[in-house]
Every structure is written in structure tokens, then in C-alpha cells.
């Protein structure tokens, strides 16, 4: 029922649904292609296996993850990386509505566009930069940067090993400022 309801809801918006029958098939699909949403039914798995499945899936994708699970492990599933948890007893239509909401938030509001590979998350050693959401993590801990600091870090991360002049930095990072070179040395 859930697959059919999701399919019907997504078809209205010309969105393709790929259904996988196992965790291995899902992981292979996530590694092979870029997806904007993952919905995983862990309700029939042992608690430890369900939590492990979400943890592994989170390592494979930054897309929203919706988990259908037993209520007693919902907080553990969220801690493992799921964005939303629903009881398997809820109607498939209700879950489909929330799936569309998560998809809309990820693709429209966060300006995600899989056709722009330069907007993908960057990894530089222990540093992870998410240009779409303006998040930076060092060794898994989030670092908060001002917008100008973030743009500067992103520019350097996208151009490793390249010597950049102050004028070039100013032209690239904040092109609308005048007399901006005095801020860069």
C-alpha cells in the first residue's frame, strides 16, 4: 500500500519512484545514482538491524530519510540519521504526504539540483562542506561561519592547490563590493 500511495503522489509531480526489496539493493542504488529522498521500512527488522540500516543509509546520502518503524525505537532511529519516523500503522497516504513535504523541502527550498555536480558536498580531509545548506563540519562537529567566511572557505576548497590573488578573491567571493581589496591581504 505504501509503495502504491507514494507512486501515486509522486506521479502527480512527475517524480520517479525506485522501489528496492532489500537493504543491499537500496545501498547499491544509492551509490549508483543520486536520490532526493529515501523511504525505508524498518518495521519488520530487529531493532539493532533497523538502527544499523539507517546509520549506513545516512553514510550513503544527504537526502532526507523517512523511516517506517516500531514506535519504541523512533528516537534511536532519529539519532541514527533519519529525518522523520512514522509508525507502520499510519495510513500510506499520510506517509506519502510527508514524503512529498520532505522532498519539496530538500529540492525546492534548499535549491538542490542534481544536474549541478559542483553544488555537491565537498570533502577535504576531515572537513566536509555542504554548499547547498551552508554547513561545515570538521571531524563530524559543525563549525559555524559567517556568510563571507563560508564563501571564502568554499572557494578555496573548490580550488585546491591554486594560488589566488587578493583581486581574484574579491572578484569571486564578493563581486558587488567596491574598493574591496583593502579587506584582503
C-alpha positions, 0 to 999 in steps of 0.5 A: 500500500505504501509503495502504491500511495507514494507512486501515486503522489509522486506521479502527480509531480512527475517524480520517479519512484525506485522501489528496492526489496532489500537493504543491499539493493537500496545501498547499491542504488544509492551509490549508483545514482543520486536520490532526493529522498529515501523511504525505508521500512524498518518495521519488520527488522530487529531493532539493532538491524533497523538502527544499523540500516539507517546509520549506513543509509545516512553514510550513503546520502544527504537526502532526507530519510523517512523511516517506517518503524516500531514506535519504541525505537523512533528516537534511536532511529532519529539519532541514527540519521533519519529525518522523520519516523512514522509508525507502520500503522499510519495510513500510506497516504499520510506517509506519502504526504510527508514524503512529498513535504520532505522532498519539496523541502530538500529540492525546492527550498534548499535549491538542490539540483542534481544536474549541478555536480559542483553544488555537491558536498565537498570533502577535504580531509576531515572537513566536509562542506555542504554548499547547498545548506551552508554547513561545515563540519570538521571531524563530524562537529559543525563549525559555524561561519559567517556568510563571507567566511563560508564563501571564502572557505568554499572557494578555496576548497573548490580550488585546491592547490591554486594560488589566488590573488587578493583581486581574484578573491574579491572578484569571486567571493564578493563581486558587488563590493567596491574598493574591496581589496583593502579587506584582503591581504 
